[in-house]
Amino acid sequence: MSFHPTTQRLILRAPIMSDQQDFLRILNDFDVVKNLAPVPYPYSEAHFRQFVTRCDQARRNGTALVCAVTRAMDGALIGLCAVDLVEEGVWELGYWYGRPFWHQGYATEAASAVMRFAFEDLDALMLTSGWFFDNPASGRVLGKLGFVGAGTMQRHCVSRGIAVTSNRMLLTRDEFTRKKAA
């Protein structure tokens, strides 16, 4: 699976080993990591190396598309956007950004490109996502992308070491296509 889109301000590409220092800087900010279910805190070099290996294997298997999000103007790594296969036809969208890059529209811009790829190239029937109760900004991003609420659940957050209330969201291919045509 190959995917390297450019948006107005961003270039999305596979995470590479030379991204390590940027990942460590961003993911050792607890205010970022507390909103990510699977990411440990503190985040180590070993965690990063394992992550890059898993991303490469999942891309080869066709079970995930993980994109490092970089700014087109200077190549700075600012975050990550990914879709992971949950079950046939259903993919989960996830993303994170370093704190200096919050509230600038990057999450919406990158996710739009990844969602388009998921529906048009991966034949996704539905995307799911979610946001922890204390991260409403992520809920607003998902709303802008067309996701609708699908209830709540308790989801384990590795960095917090507890289950946290997660607001679940979904977007069907039909709804994505309808909104794109409008």
N, CA, C and O of each residue as an XYZ file, in Angstrom:
728
protein
N       0.860     -1.163      0.000
C       0.000      0.000      0.000
C       0.905      1.224      0.000
O       1.731      1.403      0.895
N       0.738      2.052     -1.006
C       1.568      3.241     -1.129
C       0.669      4.466     -1.158
O      -0.323      4.504     -1.885
N       1.026      5.474     -0.356
C       0.188      6.656     -0.228
C       1.074      7.795      0.256
O       1.569      7.761      1.383
N       1.272      8.780     -0.568
C       2.095      9.927     -0.197
C       1.448     11.216     -0.711
O       2.002     11.875     -1.590
N       0.287     11.578     -0.173
C      -0.404     12.757     -0.696
C       0.207     14.064     -0.201
O       0.869     14.124      0.835
N      -0.038     15.067     -0.961
C       0.294     16.424     -0.568
C      -1.018     17.195     -0.524
O      -1.812     17.134     -1.463
N      -1.241     17.916      0.561
C      -2.409     18.795      0.646
C      -1.898     20.219      0.453
O      -0.739     20.427      0.094
N      -2.739     21.167      0.684
C      -2.338     22.561      0.517
C      -1.099     22.888      1.355
O      -0.201     23.589      0.889
N      -1.052     22.377      2.598
C       0.053     22.734      3.490
C       0.886     21.562      3.971
O       1.891     21.756      4.656
N       0.477     20.327      3.617
C       1.074     19.159      4.250
C       1.557     18.113      3.258
O       1.058     18.012      2.138
N       2.536     17.343      3.698
C       2.983     16.145      2.990
C       2.842     14.991      3.973
O       3.338     15.058      5.098
N       2.163     13.937      3.542
C       1.991     12.751      4.375
C       2.868     11.648      3.812
O       2.886     11.408      2.604
N       3.597     10.977      4.698
C       4.520      9.929      4.276
C       4.651      8.913      5.393
O       4.187      9.143      6.510
N       5.283      7.791      5.091
C       5.514      6.765      6.106
C       6.474      7.296      7.172
O       7.397      8.044      6.852
N       6.266      6.917      8.431
C       7.248      7.266      9.466
C       8.573      6.565      9.160
O       8.588      5.414      8.724
N       9.668      7.260      9.390
C      10.993      6.694      9.145
C      11.860      6.877     10.390
O      11.551      7.687     11.264
N      12.949      6.111     10.453
C      13.787      6.116     11.643
C      14.323      7.510     11.983
O      14.513      7.826     13.158
N      14.566      8.333     10.982
C      15.091      9.672     11.266
C      14.046     10.591     11.911
O      14.369     11.722     12.274
N      12.813     10.127     12.059
C      11.767     10.886     12.751
C      11.857     10.731     14.269
O      11.101     11.364     15.006
N      12.767      9.903     14.727
C      12.792      9.525     16.147
C      12.780     10.717     17.100
O      11.974     10.737     18.031
N      13.635     11.698     16.902
C      13.700     12.819     17.850
C      12.405     13.625     17.868
O      11.984     14.097     18.925
N      11.774     13.784     16.715
C      10.497     14.503     16.677
C       9.420     13.728     17.428
O       8.650     14.315     18.189
N       9.360     12.409     17.218
C       8.390     11.586     17.944
C       8.631     11.681     19.444
O       7.693     11.870     20.219
N       9.883     11.551     19.848
C      10.186     11.592     21.283
C       9.802     12.942     21.885
O       9.256     12.995     22.987
N      10.082     14.024     21.176
C       9.735     15.353     21.677
C       8.216     15.499     21.829
O       7.731     15.962     22.861
N       7.479     15.104     20.800
C       6.025     15.285     20.822
C       5.357     14.317     21.797
O       4.476     14.714     22.559
N       5.771     13.052     21.776
C       5.081     12.037     22.583
C       5.579     11.961     24.021
O       5.106     11.121     24.786
N       6.505     12.802     24.401
C       6.865     12.925     25.809
C       6.228     14.162     26.432
O       6.660     14.635     27.483
N       5.199     14.677     25.772
C       4.345     15.731     26.312
C       3.066     15.036     26.765
O       2.273     14.592     25.935
N       2.862     14.939     28.074
C       1.710     14.201     28.593
C       0.393     14.764     28.085
O      -0.568     14.011     27.924
N       0.318     16.076     27.827
C      -0.928     16.646     27.314
C      -1.279     16.120     25.927
O      -2.447     16.155     25.538
N      -0.301     15.637     25.176
C      -0.558     14.984     23.887
C      -0.931     13.527     24.130
O      -1.962     13.058     23.648
N      -0.099     12.819     24.869
C      -0.221     11.361     25.010
C      -1.458     10.944     25.806
O      -1.995      9.860     25.575
N      -1.911     11.762     26.718
C      -3.088     11.381     27.522
C      -4.336     11.219     26.670
O      -5.327     10.648     27.124
N      -4.299     11.718     25.433
C      -5.447     11.611     24.531
C      -5.333     10.453     23.556
O      -6.169     10.313     22.663
N      -4.306      9.616     23.713
C      -4.040      8.510     22.797
C      -4.120      7.196     23.557
O      -3.326      6.960     24.467
N      -5.049      6.354     23.205
C      -5.250      5.104     23.942
C      -4.003      4.218     23.998
O      -3.656      3.761     25.087
N      -3.304      3.949     22.875
C      -2.256      2.927     22.934
C      -0.843      3.412     23.234
O       0.070      2.590     23.308
N      -0.628      4.707     23.409
C       0.740      5.225     23.491
C       1.193      5.320     24.950
O       0.503      5.916     25.777
N       2.360      4.730     25.266
C       2.871      4.796     26.636
C       3.506      6.146     26.949
O       3.879      6.908     26.056
N       3.614      6.414     28.244
C       4.301      7.612     28.717
C       5.142      7.212     29.914
O       4.616      6.583     30.832
N       6.405      7.543     29.945
C       7.139      8.251     28.902
C       7.340      7.376     27.659
O       7.244      6.150     27.711
N       7.618      8.046     26.555
C       7.795      7.388     25.262
C       9.291      7.304     24.986
O       9.990      8.316     25.005
N       9.782      6.082     24.728
C      11.220      5.845     24.610
C      11.662      5.578     23.177
O      10.840      5.398     22.279
N      12.969      5.556     22.985
C      13.535      5.191     21.689
C      13.105      3.784     21.285
O      12.823      3.535     20.113
N      13.054      2.869     22.239
C      12.618      1.491     21.951
C      11.161      1.476     21.484
O      10.815      0.752     20.550
N      10.306      2.276     22.134
C       8.908      2.370     21.697
C       8.845      2.834     20.245
O       8.089      2.285     19.444
N       9.643      3.846     19.910
C       9.635      4.379     18.550
C      10.091      3.318     17.540
O       9.446      3.128     16.509
N      11.179      2.642     17.827
C      11.688      1.626     16.893
C      10.648      0.518     16.672
O      10.445      0.072     15.543
N      10.002      0.082     17.738
C       8.957     -0.941     17.614
C       7.787     -0.413     16.786
O       7.221     -1.141     15.970
N       7.431      0.836     16.994
C       6.331      1.447     16.260
C       6.626      1.473     14.763
O       5.776      1.077     13.965
N       7.810      1.930     14.370
C       8.153      2.006     12.950
C       8.137      0.620     12.320
O       7.676      0.457     11.191
N       8.635     -0.375     13.039
C       8.625     -1.754     12.530
C       7.192     -2.250     12.341
O       6.873     -2.858     11.320
N       6.324     -1.989     13.334
C       4.912     -2.397     13.232
C       4.212     -1.683     12.077
O       3.429     -2.299     11.353
N       4.486     -0.393     11.899
C       3.868      0.366     10.805
C       4.239     -0.219      9.453
O       3.384     -0.384      8.583
N       5.510     -0.531      9.282
C       5.984     -1.089      8.018
C       5.324     -2.444      7.755
O       4.882     -2.713      6.638
N       5.258     -3.284      8.770
C       4.640     -4.604      8.611
C       3.142     -4.478      8.306
O       2.626     -5.182      7.438
N       2.456     -3.598      9.006
C       1.016     -3.414      8.784
C       0.747     -2.869      7.379
O      -0.219     -3.273      6.732
N       1.596     -1.958      6.911
C       1.448     -1.427      5.546
C       1.610     -2.569      4.539
O       0.829     -2.679      3.594
N       2.611     -3.405      4.737
C       2.829     -4.544      3.824
C       1.674     -5.525      3.855
O       1.316     -6.097      2.826
N       1.085     -5.725      5.033
C      -0.047     -6.651      5.184
C      -1.363     -6.037      4.721
O      -2.351     -6.751      4.551
N      -1.389     -4.730      4.515
C      -2.623     -4.056      4.123
C      -3.586     -3.858      5.269
O      -4.790     -3.719      5.052
N      -3.061     -3.845      6.522
C      -3.933     -3.708      7.685
C      -3.862     -2.342      8.347
O      -4.600     -2.075      9.295
N      -2.984     -1.476      7.859
C      -2.909     -0.111      8.402
C      -2.188      0.786      7.417
O      -1.331      0.348      6.649
N      -2.555      2.029      7.462
C      -1.852      3.075      6.741
C      -1.520      4.144      7.769
O      -2.417      4.807      8.291
N      -0.244      4.313      8.061
C       0.211      5.260      9.070
C       1.043      6.317      8.369
O       2.010      6.002      7.676
N       0.661      7.572      8.553
C       1.332      8.672      7.863
C       1.918      9.667      8.860
O       1.213     10.207      9.712
N       3.214      9.895      8.736
C       3.820     11.029      9.424
C       3.326     12.265      8.685
O       3.334     12.302      7.454
N       2.903     13.262      9.425
C       2.384     14.495      8.830
C       3.477     15.557      8.949
O       3.916     15.901     10.047
N       3.904     16.068      7.792
C       4.948     17.085      7.770
C       4.440     18.333      7.057
O       3.591     18.254      6.169
N       4.969     19.481      7.459
C       4.596     20.723      6.795
C       5.328     20.820      5.469
O       6.532     20.574      5.403
N       4.616     21.173      4.424
C       5.213     21.298      3.096
C       6.246     22.422      3.052
O       7.243     22.312      2.338
N       6.024     23.495      3.801
C       6.908     24.666      3.708
C       8.297     24.419      4.273
O       9.262     25.026      3.809
N       8.423     23.529      5.279
C       9.739     23.340      5.890
C      10.073     21.886      6.217
O      11.157     21.606      6.729
N       9.157     20.955      5.930
C       9.416     19.545      6.186
C       9.327     19.132      7.643
O       9.625     17.983      7.969
N       8.925     20.037      8.532
C       8.848     19.721      9.962
C       7.776     18.674     10.218
O       6.656     18.787      9.722
N       8.125     17.651     10.996
C       7.151     16.651     11.411
C       6.291     17.263     12.506
O       6.802     17.707     13.534
N       4.976     17.284     12.278
C       4.079     17.936     13.234
C       3.116     16.961     13.892
O       2.507     17.291     14.909
N       2.966     15.754     13.325
C       2.029     14.809     13.895
C       1.931     13.538     13.084
O       2.827     13.187     12.315
N       0.822     12.864     13.278
C       0.602     11.567     12.654
C      -0.887     11.400     12.380
O      -1.724     11.880     13.145
N      -1.217     10.713     11.278
C      -2.607     10.393     10.947
C      -2.616      8.986     10.377
O      -1.775      8.655      9.542
N      -3.553      8.153     10.814
C      -3.539      6.746     10.418
C      -4.941      6.171     10.341
O      -5.879      6.674     10.959
N      -5.058      5.102      9.566
C      -6.234      4.238      9.607
C      -5.747      2.818      9.819
O      -4.773      2.377      9.208
N      -6.448      2.107     10.700
C      -6.138      0.719     11.023
C      -7.368     -0.137     10.754
O      -8.487      0.243     11.100
N      -7.155     -1.287     10.140
C      -8.253     -2.208      9.856
C      -8.771     -2.804     11.165
O      -8.007     -3.379     11.942
N     -10.070     -2.661     11.398
C     -10.726     -3.207     12.585
C     -11.342     -4.561     12.244
O     -11.147     -5.549     12.952
N     -12.081     -4.579     11.157
C     -12.692     -5.798     10.616
C     -12.982     -5.508      9.156
O     -12.880     -4.361      8.722
N     -13.339     -6.514      8.402
C     -13.530     -6.304      6.971
C     -14.432     -5.100      6.699
O     -15.576     -5.051      7.151
N     -13.902     -4.136      5.957
C     -14.657     -2.949      5.570
C     -14.682     -1.830      6.590
O     -15.141     -0.731      6.279
N     -14.198     -2.078      7.806
C     -14.249     -1.077      8.877
C     -12.824     -0.720      9.299
O     -12.040     -1.592      9.675
N     -12.505      0.554      9.232
C     -11.180      1.064      9.584
C     -11.330      2.120     10.672
O     -12.317      2.855     10.699
N     -10.350      2.196     11.568
C     -10.366      3.218     12.620
C      -9.385      4.316     12.278
O      -8.216      4.053     11.997
N      -9.867      5.557     12.304
C      -9.057      6.738     12.056
C      -8.498      7.248     13.378
O      -9.220      7.355     14.369
N      -7.218      7.560     13.382
C      -6.590      8.156     14.555
C      -5.579      9.204     14.130
O      -5.099      9.188     12.996
N      -5.257     10.111     15.033
C      -4.308     11.165     14.718
C      -3.797     11.783     16.009
O      -4.440     11.695     17.055
N      -2.645     12.401     15.918
C      -2.119     13.224     17.007
C      -1.182     14.275     16.421
O      -0.603     14.091     15.350
N      -1.048     15.391     17.154
C      -0.204     16.504     16.730
C       0.507     17.085     17.937
O      -0.027     17.087     19.047
N       1.714     17.579     17.712
C       2.433     18.271     18.775
C       1.671     19.517     19.194
O       0.987     20.146     18.387
N       1.799     19.858     20.452
C       1.042     20.990     21.000
C       1.214     22.293     20.213
O       0.233     23.019     20.049
N       2.426     22.627     19.713
C       2.548     23.882     18.947
C       1.714     23.910     17.662
O       1.543     24.966     17.052
N       1.195     22.742     17.254
C       0.473     22.642     15.977
C      -1.033     22.466     16.158
O      -1.753     22.233     15.187
N      -1.505     22.575     17.390
C      -2.930     22.477     17.665
C      -3.649     23.737     17.160
O      -3.053     24.809     17.059
N      -4.930     23.585     16.849
C      -5.832     24.699     16.494
C      -5.388     25.457     15.241
O      -5.575     26.670     15.143
N      -4.798     24.734     14.283
C      -4.381     25.365     13.035
C      -4.973     24.650     11.815
O      -4.624     24.964     10.677
N      -5.866     23.692     12.058
C      -6.532     23.000     10.959
C      -5.739     21.847     10.360
O      -6.189     21.234      9.391
N      -4.573     21.538     10.912
C      -3.760     20.453     10.365
C      -4.448     19.096     10.499
O      -4.403     18.291      9.569
N      -5.079     18.831     11.632
C      -5.722     17.531     11.848
C      -6.823     17.299     10.818
O      -6.915     16.213     10.246
N      -7.646     18.293     10.581
C      -8.729     18.168      9.608
C      -8.174     17.988      8.202
O      -8.670     17.159      7.439
N      -7.156     18.753      7.861
C      -6.577     18.708      6.519
C      -5.955     17.337      6.223
O      -6.212     16.753      5.170
N      -5.145     16.830      7.142
C      -4.500     15.528      6.926
C      -5.516     14.395      6.951
O      -5.463     13.487      6.121
N      -6.441     14.448      7.903
C      -7.436     13.377      8.014
C      -8.314     13.310      6.774
O      -8.703     12.218      6.359
N      -8.634     14.446      6.176
C      -9.441     14.437      4.953
C      -8.765     13.629      3.854
O      -9.422     12.859      3.153
N      -7.455     13.802      3.701
C      -6.713     13.057      2.677
C      -6.659     11.567      3.008
O      -6.820     10.731      2.118
N      -6.435     11.230      4.269
C      -6.368      9.826      4.678
C      -7.737      9.164      4.536
O      -7.829      8.013      4.108
N      -8.798      9.884      4.892
C     -10.154      9.345      4.752
C     -10.490      9.070      3.293
O     -11.065      8.032      2.965
N     -10.133      9.997      2.429
C     -10.389      9.809      0.995
C      -9.693      8.536      0.503
O     -10.284      7.752     -0.239
N      -8.445      8.334      0.914
C      -7.715      7.128      0.537
C      -8.404      5.877      1.098
O      -8.527      4.872      0.398
N      -8.845      5.935      2.341
C      -9.498      4.779      2.962
C     -10.764      4.383      2.207
O     -10.986      3.203      1.940
N     -11.589      5.366      1.864
C     -12.836      5.049      1.174
C     -12.620      4.691     -0.300
O     -13.266      3.780     -0.819
N     -11.722      5.398     -0.964
C     -11.570      5.195     -2.405
C     -10.573      4.104     -2.781
O     -10.744      3.451     -3.810
N      -9.541      3.894     -1.976
C      -8.500      2.939     -2.343
C      -8.476      1.682     -1.470
O      -8.090      0.609     -1.933
N      -8.884      1.818     -0.218
C      -8.906      0.659      0.676
C     -10.287      0.011      0.725
O     -10.476     -0.994      1.411
N     -11.244      0.573      0.012
C     -12.620      0.068     -0.022
C     -13.266      0.003      1.352
O     -14.039     -0.911      1.640
N     -12.948      0.976      2.201
C     -13.598      1.051      3.505
C     -15.089      1.286      3.307
O     -15.495      2.084      2.462
N     -15.887      0.597      4.080
C     -17.329      0.833      4.105
C     -17.688      1.829      5.201
O     -18.682      2.550      5.116
N     -16.833      1.845      6.250
C     -17.086      2.711      7.395
C     -15.762      3.040      8.068
O     -14.852      2.212      8.128
N     -15.674      4.269      8.572
C     -14.574      4.672      9.436
C     -15.131      4.896     10.827
O     -16.211      5.464     10.991
N     -14.395      4.452     11.817
C     -14.734      4.740     13.206
C     -13.623      5.603     13.778
O     -12.521      5.657     13.232
N     -13.914      6.262     14.855
C     -12.913      7.031     15.574
C     -13.502      7.346     16.938
O     -14.608      6.917     17.265
N     -12.767      8.085     17.713
C     -13.281      8.458     19.019
C     -12.421      9.523     19.658
O     -11.323      9.834     19.196
N     -12.953     10.071     20.735
C     -12.216     11.084     21.485
C     -12.571     10.943     22.957
O     -13.720     10.708     23.332
N     -11.520     11.099     23.785
C     -11.731     11.014     25.217
C     -12.534     12.225     25.695
O     -12.420     13.320     25.145
N     -13.346     12.004     26.728
C     -14.291     13.013     27.218
C     -13.630     14.361     27.510
O     -14.282     15.401     27.411
N     -12.348     14.355     27.866
C     -11.666     15.601     28.216
C     -10.840     16.169     27.058
O      -9.933     16.974     27.270
N     -11.163     15.741     25.831
C     -10.495     16.263     24.644
C     -11.534     16.664     23.593
O     -11.554     16.104     22.497
N     -12.394     17.628     23.921
C     -13.461     18.008     22.986
C     -12.942     18.584     21.668
O     -13.662     18.559     20.671
N     -11.717     19.098     21.637
C     -11.172     19.626     20.372
C     -11.119     18.515     19.323
O     -11.389     18.758     18.147
N     -10.778     17.316     19.739
C     -10.745     16.192     18.799
C     -12.157     15.862     18.321
O     -12.350     15.506     17.158
N     -13.128     15.977     19.193
C     -14.516     15.775     18.791
C     -14.951     16.783     17.738
O     -15.694     16.444     16.818
N     -14.486     18.028     17.874
C     -14.826     19.053     16.883
C     -14.186     18.730     15.529
O     -14.805     18.944     14.486
N     -12.955     18.218     15.540
C     -12.299     17.811     14.290
C     -13.130     16.727     13.615
O     -13.424     16.821     12.423
N     -13.507     15.706     14.364
C     -14.284     14.607     13.784
C     -15.628     15.107     13.259
O     -16.090     14.653     12.212
N     -16.247     16.020     13.965
C     -17.503     16.602     13.480
C     -17.320     17.330     12.156
O     -18.141     17.194     11.249
N     -16.236     18.107     12.044
C     -15.958     18.808     10.779
C     -15.743     17.824      9.637
O     -16.061     18.120      8.485
N     -15.200     16.653      9.962
C     -14.924     15.637      8.947
C     -16.180     14.855      8.551
O     -16.139     14.059      7.613
N     -17.296     15.075      9.257
C     -18.547     14.412      8.919
C     -18.909     13.232      9.802
O     -19.942     12.599      9.582
N     -18.090     12.918     10.793
C     -18.397     11.811     11.701
C     -19.602     12.177     12.569
O     -19.834     13.346     12.878
N     -20.353     11.160     12.949
C     -21.489     11.348     13.846
C     -21.308     10.454     15.064
O     -20.636      9.424     15.009
N     -21.918     10.870     16.155
C     -21.816     10.139     17.410
C     -22.417      8.753     17.321
O     -23.431      8.533     16.659
N     -21.758      7.808     18.014
C     -22.228      6.425     18.023
C     -22.201      5.853     19.435
O     -22.129      4.637     19.614
N     -22.259      6.736     20.449
C     -22.280      6.273     21.832
C     -20.945      6.478     22.534
O     -20.027      7.101     22.003
N     -20.868      5.941     23.733
C     -19.639      6.034     24.519
C     -19.220      4.652     24.966
O     -20.021      3.717     24.979
N     -17.958      4.532     25.332
C     -17.433      3.287     25.890
C     -16.246      3.628     26.772
O     -15.679      4.717     26.678
N     -15.885      2.711     27.607
C     -14.662      2.853     28.385
C     -13.527      2.247     27.562
O     -13.619      1.107     27.107
N     -12.461      3.019     27.377
C     -11.318      2.546     26.594
C     -10.061      2.735     27.427
O      -9.831      3.799     28.002
N      -9.251      1.683     27.483
C      -8.027      1.766     28.272
C      -7.047      2.743     27.638
O      -6.797      2.687     26.433
N      -6.499      3.625     28.441
C      -5.484      4.583     28.010
C      -4.177      4.190     28.688
O      -4.049      4.297     29.908
N      -3.214      3.737     27.904
C      -1.954      3.228     28.450
C      -1.240      4.293     29.270
O      -0.757      3.998     30.364
N      -1.160      5.526     28.768
C      -0.406      6.568     29.479
C      -1.049      6.938     30.812
O      -0.345      7.267     31.767
N      -2.359      6.889     30.884
C      -3.061      7.216     32.131
C      -3.147      6.000     33.054
O      -3.296      6.139     34.268
N      -3.052      4.814     32.465
C      -3.133      3.593     33.258
C      -4.534      3.269     33.743
O      -4.696      2.510     34.699
N      -5.550      3.832     33.099
C      -6.945      3.613     33.493
C      -7.827      3.580     32.253
O      -7.405      3.959     31.161
N      -9.059      3.119     32.442
C     -10.070      3.207     31.392
C     -10.655      4.624     31.430
O     -10.925      5.173     32.498
N     -10.841      5.192     30.255
C     -11.326      6.564     30.121
C     -12.558      6.545     29.220
O     -12.623      5.766     28.270
N     -13.524      7.391     29.513
C     -14.715      7.475     28.682
C     -14.340      8.008     27.302
O     -13.766      9.088     27.164
N     -14.683      7.215     26.288
C     -14.400      7.569     24.900
C     -15.717      7.768     24.170
O     -16.592      6.902     24.198
N     -15.849      8.903     23.524
C     -17.003      9.187     22.680
C     -16.724      8.579     21.312
O     -15.794      8.999     20.623
N     -17.514      7.607     20.921
C     -17.289      6.900     19.662
C     -18.011      7.616     18.534
O     -19.114      8.134     18.708
N     -17.362      7.635     17.363
C     -17.886      8.328     16.192
C     -17.761      7.409     14.987
O     -16.929      6.502     14.972
N     -18.598      7.648     13.967
C     -18.474      6.858     12.745
C     -18.871      7.681     11.540
O     -19.590      8.676     11.636
N     -18.372      7.226     10.392
C     -18.677      7.835      9.111
C     -18.745      6.724      8.077
O     -17.786      5.972      7.906
N     -19.884      6.617      7.381
C     -20.028      5.591      6.345
C     -19.507      6.110      5.007
O     -19.406      7.318      4.790
N     -19.184      5.184      4.125
C     -18.737      5.563      2.786
C     -19.841      6.324      2.064
O     -19.565      7.308      1.379
N     -21.089      5.880      2.210
C     -22.210      6.562      1.547
C     -22.310      8.019      2.001
O     -22.503      8.917      1.180
N     -22.178      8.250      3.305
C     -22.262      9.613      3.820
C     -21.059     10.446      3.362
O     -21.211     11.617      3.015
N     -19.874      9.845      3.362
C     -18.668     10.524      2.875
C     -18.851     10.934      1.405
O     -18.541     12.064      1.029
N     -19.353     10.012      0.585
C     -19.554     10.284     -0.837
C     -20.612     11.371     -1.037
O     -20.447     12.258     -1.876
N     -21.688     11.298     -0.269
C     -22.753     12.295     -0.359
C     -22.225     13.689     -0.020
O     -22.524     14.655     -0.723
N     -21.436     13.796      1.062
C     -20.916     15.116      1.482
C     -19.879     15.623      0.505
O     -19.783     16.828      0.273
N     -19.097     14.716     -0.075
C     -18.078     15.115     -1.051
C     -18.720     15.678     -2.313
O     -18.196     16.610     -2.923
N     -19.870     15.099     -2.702
C     -20.566     15.542     -3.914
C     -21.302     16.860     -3.716
O     -21.573     17.580     -4.677
N     -21.620     17.170     -2.472
C     -22.410     18.394     -2.171
C     -21.608     19.657     -2.379
O     -22.123     20.756     -2.172
